[in-house]
Amino acid sequence: MTQGQTPPGHLDARQTTRILLIINPKSGNGDSGLPEFKALLRQAGVDITERELSSDTPMGEYVKDVTSFQAVVAAGGDGTVSSVAYATRYKNVPLLAYPAGTANLIAQNLDLPRDPAELARILQEGHALRVDMGEVEVKGEKSGFCMLAGAGADATMIRDSEELKEKFGALAYVMSAMKQLNPKKTTFHLVIDGEKREFEGIGVMVANFGMANYRLPITSDINPSDGQFTVILLKAGNILRLVPNLIDSVRAKLNLGDPLFSGNLDTLQARTIEVDAVEPFPLQYDGELHVETTPFSARILPGAIRFLTLAQKPDLET
């Protein structure tokens, strides 16, 4: 690196900042404020290179020169953000998860605002946190996820919400969850850090981030910077029975005392996990439903990505 050159991932106000903006034109169902965001950055002298995703081009092509930029902005939903993050893992270039999708759970976990002016300020200030990612493998094909991967009731909920998303937005997920009153139950076969385990239930979630909509904790003790997943074994008879566990998670977050409810789920820690089921279940990761079904495997990628945010590491933990 020559003297005076800005290292990857460092925003330097003394010279023109070069930003790579990856846009998914199919994300979301409303105005994300992206034009205002771009205008504000350009007014501040930021050089923006825009690249719009298309279905026939692999993500790696869009980011092959990523280290020549000081930051990357992924404008889309959770699937877009995790795909960009995976393609730029360990490149040390900070990523802004611009919330332009339906639920934007990654942005919510990072405590990012929706206001384009505030997002522009976060990018220019350049404060980033290094967090883990997950890598999921199905039939020899590998992909990345930031939030969680799951098979069972949560993937079924996402599948059923797809036809409702355009009309109802984030409410589609709630409507779909209400339909899961009698989800299919089966026996899951797991290999967790090399040890075999089986249980009967309605699903398995492999979580890196731990907050659902409105930053409500899915369960306690999920930390995206600890080098391991929190594996959630869903034993409840239906999705609505998990509401008490959500209440317990909130109580734990606010230090309101011991859990009031138990028995609907188990949690454990893992760096690697293999998931299979007697009856094949659909698979989702970071809110995107995939045609693949169980079996799948996942492994943690410690400190793989630096996300731009004003939050501190404790703010990301449940």
N, C-alpha and C positions, 0 to 999 in steps of 0.2 A: 504494500500500500504506500503510495507516494505521500510526501509530507503535505499536510493540509487537506488531504482527502477525507471525506466523511465516511466512517466505517458503517457497514450494513446495520440497520436498526437504530441509528442515532440521528435524530432530527436536529440540524444545525441552522440556527437563524441567520448565521453570517453568510450563507450561500443558498442558492435555490434548492428547495427540497423537491425531490422527485418521488411521486407517489404512483403506485400501480393500483388502478381501480378495476376490479373484476365485478361485472354486473350480470345478474341472472334476470333477463327480461320477463321470465314467467313467474317470478316470485310475487307473493302478496296479492292483495285485492284492493289497494287504495294508494293514496299519495304518500310516499315515504320521505318526501322532502329532499330527495337526492339532487335535483337541479339547484336548489338553494345552497346545499352543502358544497357542491362543486364551485358555484359562483363565489362563495365566501373564501374558499381556499385559493382560487385563482386571484382574487383581489389581494390576498396576502402574499402573492408571488409564488405560490406552489405550482410546480409543473406536474400536471396530471396526465398519465397515459391510461386511456380507457380501453378495456377489452370486454366485449359482450359474449357471453357463453352461447354456444350452439351445441346441439345434441350429438353431432358427429365428430367433435374435437375433444380429445382427452384433456383433462385439467392440466396435466404436466406441460402441455404446449403453451398454455397461457402464462405460466410462471417460470419458464425455463431460464429467464434472465432476471429473476427476482432479486438477486444480490446486488444488482445495479440500482435498486431503489432503496429509499430510506424507510418506507412503510408500504404495507399492502392494505387495501380496503376491500372486503368482501361484502358486496351489497346484494342481499338475498335472504332466504330463510336459513334455517339451521343446516339443512342439507348442503347448501352452497357454502356456508361458512366452514363446515367440517371438511368438505372436499378441498377447499383452498388451504385450510390449515394442514391437512394431510400431505398435500402436494408441496408445501413449503416447510415441512417439519425439519427441525434442526438446522434451518438456514439462518437463524438468528435475526430475521427481519420481522419486526412487530406487525401484528395484524389487528385491524379494527373490524369488529363484527357489526357492520352497519345493518340495523334492523329494518329490512325491506320485505320480510316474509309475513306469514300469518301469525305464528306464535312467538318466534324469535326467543326461544328459551335460552340459547347461549348468551345472547345480549342481556337478557334479564339476569342470568347468573352472574354476569360480569358487572351488573348494576349500571348498565349504560342507559343514558337518556334517549328519548326519541327525537328530541329537538335537534334539527340539523346544525344550528349555530353551536350548540353545546358539543355535538359530536365533532365538529370542525376544531373546536378548542382542544378537545381531548387528543385529537390526532396531532395538533401542533405542539402541545405540551410534551407529548412523547413518553408519558409514564406507562410502563408495561410490566405485567406480571408473567413470570414463566410458569406454565401449568402443564400437566400431563395430558396425553391423548390416549385413546384406545385404537387398536388395530384389530379389525374383525376379518376372519377368513372363512369363506364358504366355497367349497368345491375348487380349492386352489386359487381363488381370486381374493385379493386383499383390498380392503377399504379402510378409511379412518373415521373415527367419531370422537366428538368432544363431550357430548352430553351423556348419552347412554345407548346401549344396544339391548334389545329385548325380544323374547319369543313368547307367544301366548296371548294373554288378555290385552296387554298394552298394544301389541302389533295388530290384533284384531280390531281394537278401537280405532287405530289410525287408518286401517283399511276401510272401515265403515264410514269414517269421517270425510274421505276424499270427495265424495259426490256432494257433500254439504259445504265444503270450505269456500267455494266461490261465492255462495249466497250468504253464509252465516259467519265467515271468518273464524276467529278463535273459538267462538261459541260452538262450532261444529264438533270440537273435541269433547265438550261437555255433553252435547246431545248424544254423541256416540257412546260415551261412557255410561249414560243412563240406560242405553240399550243392552249393556253387558250384564243383565241381571242373572243370567244362567250360563256363564261361559264354560267352554269345554274343559274338563279336568283330565289330566293324564299323569303318567309316571315319567319324571325327568331323570335322565342319567347324566351326572356331572363328573368332570375330573377337574379338581381345584388344586392348583399348584402341585399336580401329580398325584393327588389323593382322590380316590373314587367316592362318590356320594350319590344317593338317589332320594327323591322325595316325590310325593303326590301333590299336585297343585294346579294352578291355572296359568302360571307363567314364571319366567326368570328374567330379571333385569340386571344388567351389568352396568353400574353407574360410575361415571367419573365426576361430573357435576351433579349437584343434589337438589336443585330447586325447580319446582314446577311454576306454573303461571303465578304472577304477583309475588314471586320469590318465596313461595311457601315451600318449606323443606319436604322432600319426598319421605325421607327418614333421617334420623340423626347420624352424626359422625361420618358424613361424606366430605372428603377433602380432596380437591382436584390437584393438589401439589404434594401428595404424600407417597407417590410412586406405587400406588395400588388401587384396584377397583373396590367398590363396595357392591357385593353381590346380594341382590334382594330376591328371596324365594317367596313367591306369592302363593300362600296356602288358602286364602279366603275364598268363600263360595262365590262371591261376586265383587265387582269393582267398588260398589258402594260400601261394602264392609271394610274397605281400607281407609275410609274417612276417619275412624277413631285413631288409626296410626298417624294420620296427618296431624290430628290434634295433639298427640303425644310428641310429635316432632317439634311443633310450635312451642309446646310447654318446655321441652328441653332447651330450645334455642333461647327462650326468655328466662331460663332458670326458675321455672315455676314448680319444680318438684319432680318426683318419680313418675314413670309412666302410669297412666290409668288403665290402659288397654294392652293386651298382648295376645299372641296366638294366631294372628292373621298372617304374619310374615316372620321370616328369619333373615338375618343379615350376617354376612361374613366378609372377610377381606381376602383378596386374591390378586396375584400378579398375572396369572394365566388361568384360563377356564375353557373347558370344552363342554358343550351343551348338546344333548340329544334327547329325544322324546319318543315314547312308544307310538304316539300319533303325531305326525309332522305338524308343526306350527309355523305360521308366517313369521318372518323376521323383519324387524325395523331397527334402524339406527339413526339417531338424531332426527326423529320425526318423519323419516322417509321410509315408506314401505317398499320392500324389495321382493321380487318373485322367488328369491331363494327361501328355503325353509330350513328347519333344523335337519341335520346337525350343523353347528357352527362353532368356531373357536375364537377367542379374543385374548389379546395380550396388552399389557400397559406399555406405553412409550413415555418414560419419565422425562419431564421437562421438555417436551417436544416442541412447544410453541410459546411465543410471547404475545399475549393479548394486550392491546391498548385499553386502559381503563383508569379511572381515578380511584377505584377501589383499592383496598389493601388486602393482603392474603386472608386474614381472618374474616373479611366480609364475604368471601367465597365459600366458606365452610358452613355446614349445617350442624 
